[in-house]
Amino acid sequence: MNQKNRRRAAAIAASAGAAAAFGALAALISDKTYRVTCLQTDEEKARNADPHIEFGGEQYAGMMPKMHELINEAESSPHEKIEIESSVDGTKLVGRLYEFGGEGAPLTIFFHGYRGTALRDGCGGFAMTKELGRNILMVDQRGNGESGGNVITFGVLERVDCLDWCNYAVERFGENVKIILSGVSLGAATVLMASDVGLPKNVKGIVADCGYSSPKEIICKVAKEGGYPTSVCYPLLKAACRLRAGFDLDSASAVESVKNTDIPILIIHGDDDRYVPCEMAYKIFEACASPKKELLIVQGAPHAASYMTDEKKYRETVERFMNECLGE
């Protein structure tokens, strides 16, 4: 081999080595981003399933005693454990059914937030439902609590799980049951994304508290605040989700879903939400095509704490909205 060919071979080898190194680095970043963002180990699931884990930060100071009181009430109230299978992949889905209204009463199906628990995130809604004498099904989302799986899909697969829970409710309570879908944070995004998946006519309204506009926008927002380059991390995370869990992060969006629904929707958001920006609530509201839509902005409320910040306004608005949706 002459000198020219040796130099060419060396250049090719160097390029191949650089490409391999870049590929290995990309794979490492992809795996790390996927594990941090979407995976929840069994140990993490068990820890986060404890509804008495306190929120962090000064924003929530003073709220916890009231929350513990409401959580204790939900924990001690008689309920039935319900298990169904997701139509997407057979994942076990678990919920707590409280029948305060008995046969024929309206049913609220509640979905909790990211790495959360229904008993904590929905304790305010639980108290309202109990006082109104209605039924409520508090769901453990996939990858959380007693439900199966370890992957959180930011609403992409959870929206179909929501449809499965609605179909279960109709089968359980009959064709005339009236359903309200409710959720907080990830749960709010879930019910909004489910609004155009062919929900049964029994769904009379949706209450979405501090939901995000799309998986991509909330993931990129959090990554940017953490100092990570979203132009690199998000594509790698999206690729990992496709390869390892079989879902596309860009295949669902609250903003896009509400453009295609006529289900009445109430959007709630705190104007001091430092996790899911309040601007996302306005974006969803403006996109919503439903002839009945409302927006409640709770002054001074941090993320997922609008009920605790202004219980009176929250209850008045939600109860009126639900009564109108249910024809009561």
LUMPA-852549 format. One line per 3 residues: number of its first residue (from 1); their letters; for each residue x, y, z of N, C-alpha, C. Coordinates in Angstrom, 1 decimal. Example, Ala and Ser with C-alpha at 12.3 -4.5 7.8 and 13.67 -1.06 7.14 Angstrom:
BEGIN
1> as> 13.2:-5.7:7.8:12.3:-4.5:7.8:13.2:-3.3:7.8; 12.8:-2.2:7.1:13.7:-1.1:7.1:12.9:0.0:7.9 $
//
This chain:
BEGIN
1> mnq> 0.8:-1.2:0.0:0.0:0.0:0.0:0.9:1.2:0.0; 0.6:2.1:-1.0:1.4:3.4:-1.0:1.0:4.3:0.1; 1.8:5.4:0.2:1.6:6.4:1.3:0.2:7.0:1.1 $
4> knr> -0.2:7.3:-0.1:-1.5:8.0:-0.3:-2.6:7.1:0.2; -2.6:5.8:-0.2:-3.6:4.9:0.3:-3.6:4.7:1.8; -2.4:4.7:2.3:-2.3:4.6:3.8:-3.0:5.7:4.5 $
7> rra> -2.7:6.9:4.0:-3.4:8.1:4.6:-4.9:8.0:4.4; -5.4:7.6:3.3:-6.8:7.5:3.1:-7.4:6.4:4.0; -6.8:5.3:4.2:-7.2:4.3:5.1:-7.3:4.8:6.5 $
10> aai> -6.2:5.6:6.9:-6.2:6.1:8.2:-7.3:7.1:8.5; -7.6:7.9:7.4:-8.7:8.9:7.6:-10.1:8.2:7.7; -10.2:7.1:6.9:-11.5:6.3:7.0:-11.6:5.7:8.4 $
13> aas> -10.5:5.1:8.9:-10.6:4.5:10.2:-10.9:5.5:11.3; -10.3:6.7:11.1:-10.5:7.8:12.1:-12.0:8.2:12.1; -12.5:8.4:10.9:-13.9:8.8:10.7:-14.9:7.7:11.3 $
16> aga> -14.5:6.4:11.0:-15.4:5.4:11.6:-15.3:5.3:13.1; -14.1:5.6:13.6:-14.0:5.6:15.1:-14.7:6.8:15.7; -14.7:7.9:15.0:-15.4:9.1:15.5:-16.9:8.8:15.5 $
19> aaa> -17.4:8.2:14.4:-18.8:7.9:14.3:-19.3:6.9:15.3; -18.4:5.9:15.6:-18.7:4.9:16.6:-18.8:5.6:18.0; -17.9:6.5:18.2:-17.8:7.2:19.5:-19.1:8.0:19.7 $
22> fga> -19.4:8.8:18.6:-20.6:9.6:18.7:-21.9:8.8:18.9; -21.9:7.6:18.2:-23.1:6.7:18.3:-23.2:6.2:19.8; -22.1:5.8:20.3:-22.1:5.3:21.7:-22.5:6.4:22.7 $
25> laa> -22.1:7.7:22.5:-22.5:8.8:23.3:-23.9:9.1:23.2; -24.4:9.1:21.9:-25.8:9.3:21.7:-26.7:8.2:22.4; -26.3:7.0:22.3:-27.0:5.9:22.9:-27.0:6.0:24.4 $
28> lis> -25.9:6.5:25.0:-25.8:6.7:26.4:-26.7:7.8:26.9; -26.7:8.9:26.1:-27.6:10.0:26.5:-29.1:9.6:26.3; -29.4:8.9:25.3:-30.7:8.4:25.0:-31.2:7.6:26.1 $
31> dkt> -30.4:6.6:26.6:-30.8:5.7:27.6:-31.0:6.5:29.0; -30.1:7.4:29.3:-30.2:8.1:30.5:-31.4:9.0:30.5; -31.7:9.7:29.4:-32.8:10.6:29.3:-34.1:9.8:29.5 $
34> yrv> -34.2:8.6:28.8:-35.4:7.7:28.9:-35.6:7.3:30.3; -34.5:6.8:31.0:-34.6:6.3:32.4:-35.1:7.4:33.3; -34.6:8.6:33.2:-34.9:9.7:34.1:-36.3:10.2:33.8 $
37> tcl> -36.7:10.3:32.6:-38.0:10.9:32.2:-39.2:9.9:32.2; -39.0:8.7:31.7:-40.2:7.9:31.5:-40.3:6.6:32.4; -39.1:6.2:32.9:-39.1:5.0:33.7:-39.3:5.2:35.2 $
40> qtd> -40.1:4.3:35.8:-40.2:4.4:37.3:-40.0:3.0:37.8; -39.0:2.8:38.6:-38.7:1.4:39.1:-39.8:1.0:40.1; -39.8:-0.3:40.4:-40.8:-0.8:41.4:-40.6:-0.1:42.7 $
43> eek> -39.3:0.2:43.1:-39.1:0.9:44.3:-39.6:2.3:44.3; -39.4:3.0:43.2:-39.9:4.3:43.0:-41.5:4.3:43.0; -42.1:3.4:42.4:-43.5:3.3:42.4:-44.1:3.1:43.8 $
46> arn> -43.4:2.2:44.6:-43.9:2.0:45.9:-43.7:3.3:46.8; -42.6:4.0:46.6:-42.4:5.2:47.4:-43.4:6.3:47.0; -43.6:6.5:45.7:-44.5:7.6:45.2:-45.9:7.2:45.4 $
49> adp> -46.2:6.0:45.7:-47.6:5.6:45.9:-48.1:6.0:47.3; -47.2:6.4:48.2:-47.6:6.9:49.5:-48.2:8.3:49.3; -49.5:8.5:49.6:-50.1:9.8:49.3:-49.7:10.9:50.3 $
52> hie> -49.0:10.5:51.4:-48.6:11.4:52.4:-47.2:12.0:52.2; -46.6:11.7:51.1:-45.3:12.3:50.7:-45.6:13.8:50.5; -44.9:14.7:51.1:-45.2:16.1:51.1:-44.6:16.8:49.8 $
55> fgg> -45.3:17.7:49.3:-44.8:18.6:48.3:-43.6:19.3:48.8; -42.7:19.6:47.9:-41.5:20.4:48.3:-41.7:21.9:48.0; -40.9:22.7:48.7:-40.9:24.1:48.4:-41.8:25.0:49.3 $
58> eqy> -41.4:26.2:49.3:-42.2:27.2:50.2:-43.6:27.4:49.6; -43.8:27.1:48.3:-45.1:27.4:47.8:-46.2:26.6:48.5; -45.8:25.4:49.0:-46.8:24.5:49.6:-46.9:24.6:51.1 $
61> agm> -46.1:25.5:51.7:-46.1:25.6:53.1:-47.5:25.9:53.6; -48.0:25.2:54.6:-49.3:25.5:55.2:-50.4:24.7:54.6; -50.2:24.0:53.5:-51.3:23.3:52.8:-51.3:21.8:53.3 $
64> mpk> -50.2:21.3:53.8:-50.1:19.9:54.0:-51.1:19.4:55.1; -51.3:20.1:56.2:-52.2:19.5:57.2:-53.6:19.3:56.6; -54.1:20.2:55.8:-55.4:20.0:55.2:-55.4:18.9:54.2 $
67> mhe> -54.3:18.8:53.5:-54.2:17.7:52.5:-54.2:16.3:53.2; -53.4:16.2:54.3:-53.4:15.0:55.0:-54.8:14.6:55.6; -55.5:15.6:56.0:-56.9:15.3:56.5:-57.8:14.8:55.4 $
70> lin> -57.7:15.3:54.3:-58.5:14.9:53.1:-58.1:13.5:52.7; -56.7:13.3:52.6:-56.2:12.0:52.2:-56.6:10.9:53.2; -56.5:11.2:54.5:-57.0:10.2:55.5:-58.4:9.8:55.3 $
73> eae> -59.3:10.8:55.0:-60.7:10.5:54.7:-60.9:9.6:53.6; -60.1:9.8:52.5:-60.2:9.0:51.3:-59.7:7.6:51.6; -58.6:7.5:52.4:-58.0:6.2:52.7:-58.9:5.3:53.6 $
76> ssp> -59.7:6.0:54.5:-60.5:5.3:55.4:-61.9:5.0:54.9; -62.3:5.6:53.8:-63.7:5.4:53.3:-63.8:4.1:52.6; -64.9:3.4:52.8:-65.1:2.1:52.1:-65.0:2.2:50.6 $
79> hek> -64.3:1.3:50.0:-64.2:1.3:48.5:-63.9:-0.1:48.0; -64.1:-0.2:46.7:-63.8:-1.5:46.0:-62.6:-1.4:45.1; -61.7:-2.3:45.2:-60.6:-2.3:44.3:-61.0:-2.9:42.9 $
82> iei> -60.7:-2.2:41.9:-61.1:-2.6:40.5:-59.8:-2.8:39.7; -59.8:-3.9:38.9:-58.7:-4.2:38.0:-59.3:-4.4:36.6; -58.7:-3.8:35.6:-59.0:-4.1:34.2:-57.7:-4.2:33.5 $
85> ess> -57.8:-4.6:32.2:-56.6:-4.6:31.4:-56.6:-3.6:30.3; -55.5:-2.9:30.0:-55.4:-2.0:29.0:-55.6:-2.6:27.6; -56.4:-2.0:26.8:-56.6:-2.6:25.4:-55.4:-2.4:24.5 $
88> vdg> -54.5:-1.5:25.0:-53.3:-1.3:24.2:-52.3:-2.4:24.2; -52.0:-2.9:25.5:-50.9:-3.9:25.6:-51.2:-4.9:26.8; -52.4:-4.8:27.3:-52.7:-5.8:28.4:-52.2:-5.4:29.8 $
91> tkl> -51.7:-4.2:29.9:-51.2:-3.8:31.2:-52.3:-3.8:32.2; -52.0:-4.3:33.4:-53.0:-4.2:34.5:-53.2:-2.8:35.0; -54.5:-2.4:35.0:-54.8:-1.1:35.5:-55.7:-1.2:36.7 $
94> vgr> -55.4:-0.4:37.8:-56.1:-0.6:39.1:-56.7:0.7:39.5; -57.8:0.7:40.1:-58.5:1.9:40.6:-59.3:1.6:41.9; -59.6:2.6:42.6:-60.5:2.5:43.8:-61.8:3.1:43.5 $
97> lye> -62.9:2.3:43.6:-64.2:2.8:43.4:-65.0:3.1:44.7; -65.4:4.3:44.8:-66.2:4.7:46.0:-67.6:5.0:45.5; -68.6:4.3:46.1:-70.0:4.5:45.7:-70.7:5.3:46.7 $
100> fgg> -70.7:6.6:46.7:-71.4:7.4:47.6:-72.8:7.7:47.2; -73.1:7.5:45.9:-74.4:7.8:45.3:-75.2:6.6:45.0; -74.6:5.4:45.0:-75.3:4.2:44.7:-75.7:4.1:43.2 $
103> ega> -76.6:3.1:43.0:-77.0:2.8:41.6:-77.6:4.1:40.9; -77.2:4.3:39.7:-77.8:5.4:39.0:-77.1:6.8:39.2; -76.2:6.9:40.1:-75.5:8.2:40.4:-74.5:8.5:39.4 $
106> plt> -74.2:9.7:39.1:-73.1:10.1:38.2:-71.8:9.6:38.7; -70.8:9.3:37.8:-69.5:8.8:38.2:-68.4:9.7:37.7; -67.5:10.1:38.6:-66.3:10.8:38.2:-65.2:9.8:38.1 $
109> iff> -64.4:9.9:37.0:-63.2:9.1:36.9:-62.0:10.0:37.0; -61.2:9.8:38.0:-60.1:10.7:38.3:-58.7:10.1:37.9; -57.9:11.0:37.3:-56.5:10.5:36.9:-55.5:11.5:37.5 $
112> hgy> -54.5:10.9:38.2:-53.5:11.7:38.9:-52.3:12.1:38.0; -51.4:12.8:38.7:-50.3:13.4:37.9:-49.0:12.6:37.8; -48.0:13.1:37.3:-46.7:12.5:37.0:-46.1:12.0:38.3 $
115> rgt> -45.8:10.7:38.3:-45.2:10.0:39.5:-46.0:10.3:40.8; -47.4:10.4:40.6:-48.2:10.8:41.7:-49.1:9.6:42.2; -50.2:10.0:42.9:-51.1:9.1:43.4:-52.5:9.8:43.4 $
118> alr> -53.5:9.0:43.1:-54.9:9.6:43.1:-55.3:10.1:44.4; -55.0:9.4:45.5:-55.4:9.8:46.8:-54.9:11.2:47.2; -53.7:11.5:46.8:-53.1:12.8:47.1:-53.6:13.9:46.1 $
121> dgc> -53.4:13.6:44.8:-53.7:14.6:43.8:-55.2:14.9:43.7; -56.0:13.9:44.0:-57.4:14.0:43.9:-58.2:14.1:45.2; -57.5:14.4:46.3:-58.2:14.4:47.6:-59.2:15.5:47.7 $
124> ggf> -59.0:16.6:47.0:-60.0:17.7:47.0:-61.3:17.3:46.2; -61.0:16.7:45.1:-62.2:16.3:44.2:-62.9:15.1:44.9; -62.2:14.3:45.6:-62.8:13.2:46.4:-63.8:13.8:47.4 $
127> amt> -63.3:14.8:48.2:-64.2:15.4:49.2:-65.4:16.0:48.6; -65.3:16.7:47.4:-66.4:17.2:46.8:-67.4:16.2:46.3; -66.9:15.1:45.7:-67.8:14.0:45.2:-68.5:13.4:46.3 $
130> kel> -67.8:13.1:47.4:-68.5:12.5:48.6:-69.6:13.4:49.1; -69.4:14.7:49.2:-70.4:15.6:49.7:-71.6:15.7:48.8; -71.3:15.6:47.5:-72.4:15.6:46.5:-73.2:14.3:46.3 $
133> grn> -72.7:13.3:47.0:-73.4:12.0:46.9:-73.3:11.4:45.6; -72.1:11.4:45.0:-71.9:10.8:43.7:-70.8:9.7:43.8; -70.6:9.0:42.8:-69.6:7.9:42.8:-68.3:8.4:42.1 $
136> ilm> -67.2:7.9:42.6:-65.9:8.3:42.0:-64.9:7.1:41.9; -64.3:7.0:40.8:-63.3:6.0:40.5:-61.9:6.7:40.4; -61.0:6.4:41.4:-59.7:7.0:41.5:-58.7:6.0:40.9 $
139> vdq> -58.1:6.4:39.8:-57.3:5.5:39.0:-55.8:5.6:39.3; -55.1:4.5:39.4:-53.6:4.5:39.4:-53.2:4.4:37.9; -52.6:5.4:37.4:-52.2:5.4:36.0:-51.1:4.4:35.8 $
142> rgn> -51.0:3.9:34.5:-50.0:2.9:34.2:-48.6:3.4:34.7; -47.8:2.4:35.2:-46.5:2.8:35.7:-46.5:3.4:37.0; -47.6:3.5:37.7:-47.8:4.1:39.0:-48.6:3.2:39.9 $
145> ges> -48.3:3.4:41.2:-49.1:2.7:42.2:-49.3:1.2:42.0; -50.5:0.7:42.1:-50.7:-0.7:41.9:-50.9:-1.1:40.5; -51.0:-0.2:39.6:-51.1:-0.5:38.2:-49.8:-1.1:37.6 $
148> ggn> -49.9:-1.9:36.6:-48.7:-2.5:36.0:-47.9:-1.6:35.2; -46.7:-2.1:34.8:-45.8:-1.4:34.0:-44.9:-0.5:34.8; -43.9:0.0:34.1:-42.9:0.9:34.7:-42.6:2.1:33.9 $
151> vit> -43.4:2.3:32.8:-43.2:3.4:31.8:-44.3:4.4:31.9; -44.0:5.6:32.0:-44.9:6.8:31.9:-44.9:7.3:30.5; -46.0:7.4:29.8:-46.0:7.8:28.4:-46.5:9.2:28.2 $
154> fgv> -46.7:10.0:29.3:-47.1:11.4:29.2:-48.5:11.6:28.5; -49.3:10.6:28.6:-50.7:10.7:28.1:-50.9:10.0:26.8; -49.8:9.5:26.1:-49.9:8.9:24.8:-50.7:7.6:24.9 $
157> ler> -50.3:6.7:25.8:-51.0:5.5:26.1:-52.1:5.6:27.1; -51.8:6.5:28.1:-52.8:6.8:29.2:-54.2:7.2:28.6; -54.2:7.9:27.5:-55.5:8.4:27.0:-56.3:7.2:26.5 $
160> vdc> -55.7:6.1:26.0:-56.4:4.9:25.6:-56.9:4.2:26.9; -56.0:4.2:27.9:-56.4:3.6:29.2:-57.7:4.3:29.7; -57.7:5.6:29.5:-58.9:6.4:29.9:-60.2:5.9:29.2 $
163> ldw> -60.1:5.7:27.9:-61.2:5.1:27.2:-61.6:3.7:27.7; -60.6:2.9:28.1:-60.9:1.6:28.7:-61.6:1.7:30.0; -61.3:2.7:30.8:-62.0:2.9:32.1:-63.4:3.4:31.8 $
166> cny> -63.6:4.2:30.8:-65.0:4.7:30.5:-65.8:3.5:30.0; -65.2:2.6:29.2:-66.0:1.5:28.7:-66.3:0.5:29.8; -65.4:0.4:30.8:-65.7:-0.4:32.0:-66.8:0.1:32.8 $
169> ave> -66.8:1.5:32.9:-67.9:2.1:33.7:-69.3:1.9:33.1; -69.3:2.0:31.7:-70.6:1.8:31.1:-71.1:0.3:31.2; -70.1:-0.6:31.1:-70.4:-2.0:31.3:-70.9:-2.3:32.7 $
172> rfg> -70.2:-1.6:33.7:-70.5:-1.9:35.1:-71.8:-1.2:35.5; -72.0:0.0:35.1:-73.2:0.8:35.6:-74.3:1.0:34.7; -74.1:0.5:33.4:-75.2:0.6:32.5:-75.1:1.7:31.5 $
175> env> -75.9:1.6:30.4:-75.8:2.5:29.3:-76.2:4.0:29.7; -76.9:4.1:30.8:-77.4:5.5:31.1:-76.5:6.2:32.1; -75.4:5.6:32.5:-74.5:6.2:33.5:-73.9:7.5:32.9 $
178> kii> -73.8:8.6:33.7:-73.2:9.8:33.3:-71.9:9.9:33.9; -70.9:10.2:33.1:-69.5:10.2:33.5:-68.9:11.6:33.3; -68.1:12.0:34.4:-67.3:13.2:34.3:-65.8:12.7:34.4 $
181> lsg> -65.0:13.1:33.5:-63.5:12.8:33.5:-62.8:14.0:34.2; -61.9:13.6:35.1:-61.2:14.7:35.8:-59.7:14.2:36.0; -58.8:15.2:36.0:-57.4:14.9:36.1:-56.6:16.1:36.5 $
184> vsl> -55.5:15.8:37.1:-54.5:16.9:37.6:-53.2:16.6:36.9; -52.6:17.7:36.3:-51.3:17.6:35.7:-51.2:16.6:34.6; -50.4:15.5:34.7:-50.4:14.4:33.7:-51.8:13.9:33.5 $
187> gaa> -52.6:13.8:34.6:-54.0:13.3:34.5:-54.8:14.2:33.7; -54.6:15.6:33.9:-55.4:16.5:33.1:-55.0:16.4:31.6; -53.8:16.3:31.3:-53.4:16.1:29.9:-54.0:14.8:29.4 $
190> tvl> -54.0:13.8:30.2:-54.6:12.5:29.8:-56.0:12.6:29.4; -56.9:13.3:30.2:-58.3:13.4:29.9:-58.5:14.3:28.7; -57.7:15.3:28.6:-57.8:16.2:27.4:-57.4:15.5:26.1 $
193> mas> -56.3:14.7:26.2:-55.9:13.9:25.0:-56.9:12.8:24.7; -57.7:12.4:25.7:-58.7:11.3:25.4:-60.0:11.9:24.8; -60.1:13.2:24.8:-61.3:13.8:24.3:-61.7:13.6:22.9 $
196> dvg> -60.7:13.1:22.1:-61.0:12.8:20.7:-60.7:11.4:20.3; -60.7:10.4:21.3:-60.4:9.0:21.0:-61.7:8.2:20.8; -62.8:8.8:20.7:-64.1:8.1:20.6:-64.7:7.6:21.9 $
199> lpk> -64.6:8.6:22.9:-65.2:8.3:24.2:-66.7:8.0:24.0; -67.3:7.1:24.9:-68.7:6.9:24.8:-69.5:8.2:25.1; -70.8:8.2:24.6:-71.6:9.4:24.8:-71.9:9.6:26.3 $
202> nvk> -71.6:8.7:27.1:-71.8:8.8:28.6:-71.0:9.9:29.2; -69.8:10.2:28.5:-68.9:11.2:29.1:-69.6:12.6:28.8; -70.0:13.2:29.9:-70.7:14.5:29.8:-69.8:15.7:30.0 $
205> giv> -68.6:15.6:30.5:-67.8:16.7:30.7:-66.4:16.3:31.2; -65.4:17.2:31.0:-64.0:17.0:31.4:-63.6:18.2:32.3; -63.0:17.9:33.4:-62.4:18.9:34.3:-60.8:18.6:34.3 $
208> adc> -60.1:19.6:33.7:-58.6:19.4:33.6:-57.9:20.5:34.4; -57.2:20.0:35.4:-56.5:20.9:36.3:-55.0:20.9:36.1; -54.5:22.0:35.6:-53.0:22.2:35.4:-52.4:21.2:34.4 $
211> gys> -53.1:20.9:33.3:-52.6:20.0:32.3:-51.6:20.7:31.4; -50.7:20.0:30.7:-49.8:20.6:29.8:-50.3:20.5:28.4; -49.8:21.3:27.5:-50.3:21.4:26.1:-49.9:20.2:25.3 $
214> spk> -48.7:19.6:25.5:-48.2:18.4:24.8:-47.1:17.8:25.5; -46.8:16.5:25.3:-45.6:15.9:25.9:-44.3:16.6:25.5; -44.2:16.9:24.3:-42.9:17.6:23.8:-42.7:18.9:24.5 $
217> eii> -43.8:19.7:24.7:-43.6:21.0:25.2:-43.2:21.0:26.7; -43.9:20.1:27.5:-43.5:20.0:28.9:-42.2:19.4:29.1; -41.8:18.4:28.3:-40.5:17.8:28.5:-39.4:18.7:28.1 $
220> ckv> -39.6:19.5:27.0:-38.5:20.4:26.6:-38.4:21.6:27.6; -39.6:22.0:28.2:-39.6:23.1:29.2:-38.7:22.7:30.4; -39.0:21.5:30.9:-38.2:21.0:32.1:-36.8:20.8:31.8 $
223> ake> -36.5:20.2:30.6:-35.1:20.0:30.2:-34.3:21.3:30.1; -34.9:22.3:29.5:-34.3:23.6:29.3:-34.0:24.2:30.6; -34.9:24.1:31.6:-34.7:24.7:32.9:-33.5:23.9:33.6 $
226> ggy> -33.3:22.7:33.3:-32.3:21.9:33.9:-30.9:22.1:33.2; -30.9:22.9:32.2:-29.7:23.2:31.5:-29.3:22.2:30.4; -30.3:21.4:30.0:-30.0:20.3:29.0:-30.4:20.8:27.6 $
229> pts> -29.6:20.5:26.5:-30.0:21.0:25.2:-31.1:20.2:24.6; -32.3:20.8:24.5:-33.5:20.1:24.0:-33.4:19.6:22.6; -32.6:20.4:21.8:-32.4:20.0:20.4:-31.7:18.6:20.3 $
232> vcy> -31.0:18.2:21.3:-30.3:16.9:21.3:-31.1:15.9:22.1; -31.5:16.3:23.3:-32.1:15.4:24.3:-33.5:14.9:23.8; -34.3:15.8:23.3:-35.7:15.4:22.9:-35.7:14.4:21.8 $
235> pll> -35.0:14.6:20.7:-35.0:13.6:19.6:-34.5:12.2:20.1; -33.5:12.2:21.0:-32.9:11.0:21.5:-34.0:10.3:22.4; -34.7:11.1:23.2:-35.7:10.5:24.1:-36.8:9.9:23.3 $
238> kaa> -37.2:10.7:22.2:-38.3:10.2:21.4:-37.9:8.9:20.7; -36.7:8.8:20.3:-36.2:7.5:19.6:-36.2:6.4:20.6; -35.8:6.7:21.9:-35.8:5.6:22.9:-37.2:5.1:23.2 $
241> crl> -38.1:6.1:23.3:-39.5:5.7:23.6:-40.1:4.8:22.5; -39.7:5.1:21.2:-40.2:4.2:20.1:-39.5:2.8:20.2; -38.2:2.8:20.4:-37.5:1.5:20.4:-37.8:0.7:21.6 $
244> rag> -37.8:1.3:22.8:-37.9:0.5:24.0:-39.3:0.3:24.5; -40.2:1.2:24.2:-41.6:1.1:24.8:-42.7:1.1:23.7; -42.3:1.4:22.4:-43.3:1.3:21.3:-44.3:2.4:21.2 $
247> fdl> -43.9:3.6:21.7:-44.9:4.7:21.6:-44.2:5.9:21.1; -44.9:6.8:20.4:-44.4:8.0:19.8:-44.8:9.2:20.7; -43.9:9.9:21.3:-44.2:11.1:22.1:-45.0:12.2:21.4 $
250> dsa> -44.8:12.2:20.1:-45.4:13.3:19.3:-46.8:12.9:18.7; -47.3:11.7:19.1:-48.5:11.2:18.5:-49.8:11.7:19.3; -49.6:12.4:20.4:-50.7:12.9:21.2:-50.4:14.3:21.7 $
253> sav> -51.4:15.1:21.7:-51.3:16.5:22.2:-52.6:17.0:22.7; -52.6:17.6:23.9:-53.9:18.1:24.4:-54.4:19.2:23.5; -53.6:20.1:23.0:-54.0:21.1:22.1:-54.7:20.6:20.8 $
256> esv> -54.0:19.6:20.2:-54.6:19.0:19.0:-55.9:18.2:19.3; -56.0:17.5:20.4:-57.2:16.7:20.7:-58.4:17.6:20.9; -58.2:18.7:21.7:-59.4:19.6:22.0:-59.9:20.3:20.7 $
259> knt> -59.1:20.3:19.7:-59.6:20.9:18.4:-60.7:20.0:17.8; -60.8:18.8:18.2:-61.7:17.8:17.6:-62.7:17.2:18.5; -63.1:18.0:19.5:-64.1:17.5:20.4:-65.2:18.4:20.7 $
262> dip> -66.4:17.9:21.0:-67.5:18.7:21.4:-67.9:18.5:22.9; -67.1:17.7:23.6:-67.4:17.5:25.0:-67.1:18.8:25.8; -68.0:19.1:26.7:-67.7:20.3:27.5:-66.4:20.2:28.3 $
265> ili> -65.7:21.2:28.4:-64.4:21.2:29.1:-64.2:22.4:30.0; -63.8:22.1:31.2:-63.3:23.1:32.2:-61.9:23.0:32.4; -61.1:24.1:32.1:-59.7:24.1:32.3:-59.3:24.9:33.5 $
268> ihg> -58.6:24.4:34.4:-58.2:25.1:35.6:-56.7:25.2:35.7; -56.2:26.3:36.2:-54.7:26.5:36.3:-54.4:27.5:37.3; -53.3:27.3:38.1:-52.9:28.3:39.0:-51.9:29.3:38.3 $
271> ddd> -52.0:30.6:38.6:-51.2:31.5:37.9:-49.7:31.6:38.4; -49.5:30.8:39.5:-48.1:30.7:40.0:-47.6:29.3:39.9; -48.0:28.6:38.9:-47.5:27.3:38.6:-46.2:27.4:38.0 $
274> ryv> -45.2:26.8:38.7:-43.8:26.9:38.2:-43.3:25.6:37.6; -44.2:24.7:37.4:-43.9:23.4:36.7:-44.5:23.4:35.3; -45.9:23.5:35.3:-46.6:23.6:34.0:-47.0:25.0:33.8 $
277> pce> -46.4:25.8:32.9:-46.7:27.2:32.8:-48.2:27.5:32.6; -48.7:28.5:33.2:-50.1:28.9:33.1:-50.4:29.2:31.6; -49.4:29.6:30.8:-49.7:29.9:29.4:-50.2:28.7:28.7 $
280> may> -49.9:27.5:29.1:-50.4:26.3:28.4:-51.9:26.2:28.6; -52.4:26.7:29.7:-53.9:26.6:29.9:-54.6:27.5:28.8; -54.0:28.7:28.6:-54.6:29.6:27.6:-54.5:29.0:26.2 $
283> kif> -53.4:28.3:26.0:-53.2:27.7:24.7:-54.2:26.6:24.4; -54.4:25.8:25.4:-55.4:24.7:25.3:-56.8:25.3:25.1; -57.1:26.3:25.9:-58.5:26.9:25.9:-58.8:27.5:24.5 $
286> eac> -57.8:28.2:24.0:-58.0:28.9:22.7:-58.2:27.9:21.6; -57.5:26.7:21.7:-57.6:25.7:20.7:-58.9:24.9:20.8; -59.5:24.9:21.9:-60.7:24.0:22.2:-61.9:24.4:21.3 $
289> asp> -62.4:23.4:20.6:-63.5:23.6:19.7:-64.9:23.3:20.4; -64.9:22.8:21.6:-66.2:22.5:22.3:-67.0:23.8:22.4; -68.3:23.7:22.1:-69.2:24.8:22.3:-69.4:25.2:23.8 $
292> kke> -69.0:24.4:24.7:-69.0:24.7:26.1:-67.7:24.5:26.7; -67.0:25.6:26.9:-65.6:25.5:27.5:-65.5:26.7:28.4; -64.7:26.4:29.5:-64.5:27.4:30.6:-63.1:27.4:31.0 $
295> lli> -62.6:28.5:31.5:-61.2:28.6:32.0:-61.2:29.3:33.3; -60.7:28.6:34.3:-60.6:29.2:35.7:-59.1:29.3:36.0; -58.6:30.6:36.2:-57.3:30.8:36.6:-57.3:31.2:38.1 $
298> vqg> -56.6:30.4:38.9:-56.7:30.6:40.4:-55.4:31.4:40.8; -55.7:32.6:41.3:-54.7:33.6:41.7:-53.8:33.0:42.8; -52.5:33.0:42.6:-51.5:32.6:43.6:-51.3:31.1:43.7 $
301> aph> -52.0:30.3:42.9:-52.0:28.9:43.1:-50.7:28.3:42.5; -50.0:27.4:43.2:-48.8:26.7:42.6:-49.4:25.5:41.8; -48.4:24.7:41.3:-48.8:23.5:40.5:-49.6:22.5:41.4 $
304> aas> -50.8:22.1:40.8:-51.6:21.1:41.4:-52.2:21.4:42.7; -52.3:22.7:43.0:-52.8:23.1:44.3:-53.8:24.2:44.3; -54.6:24.3:43.2:-55.6:25.3:43.0:-56.7:25.1:44.0 $
307> ymt> -57.1:23.8:44.3:-58.1:23.6:45.3:-57.7:24.1:46.7; -56.5:23.8:47.0:-56.0:24.2:48.4:-55.8:25.7:48.5; -55.6:26.4:47.4:-55.3:27.8:47.4:-56.6:28.6:47.5 $
310> dek> -57.6:28.2:46.8:-58.9:28.9:46.8:-60.1:27.9:46.7; -60.3:27.2:47.8:-61.2:26.1:47.8:-62.6:26.6:47.5; -63.0:27.7:48.0:-64.4:28.2:47.7:-64.6:28.5:46.2 $
313> kyr> -63.7:29.2:45.6:-63.9:29.5:44.1:-63.8:28.2:43.3; -62.9:27.3:43.7:-62.7:26.0:43.0:-64.0:25.2:43.1; -64.5:25.0:44.3:-65.7:24.2:44.4:-66.9:24.8:43.7 $
316> etv> -67.1:26.1:43.8:-68.2:26.8:43.2:-68.2:26.6:41.7; -67.0:26.7:41.1:-66.8:26.6:39.7:-67.0:25.2:39.2; -66.3:24.3:39.8:-66.4:22.9:39.4:-67.8:22.3:39.6 $
319> erf> -68.4:22.5:40.8:-69.7:22.0:41.0:-70.8:22.5:40.1; -70.7:23.8:39.8:-71.6:24.4:38.8:-71.4:23.8:37.4; -70.2:23.7:37.0:-69.8:23.1:35.7:-70.4:21.7:35.6 $
322> mne> -70.1:20.9:36.6:-70.5:19.5:36.6:-72.0:19.4:36.6; -72.7:20.2:37.4:-74.2:20.2:37.4:-74.7:20.5:36.0; -74.2:21.5:35.4:-74.6:21.9:34.0:-74.4:20.7:33.0 $
325> clg> -73.3:20.1:33.1:-73.0:19.0:32.2:-73.9:17.8:32.4; -74.2:17.6:33.7:-75.1:16.4:34.1:-76.5:16.7:34.0; -76.9:18.0:33.7:-78.3:18.4:33.6:-79.0:18.4:35.0 $
328> e> -78.2:18.8:36.0:-78.8:18.8:37.3:-78.9:20.2:37.9 $
//
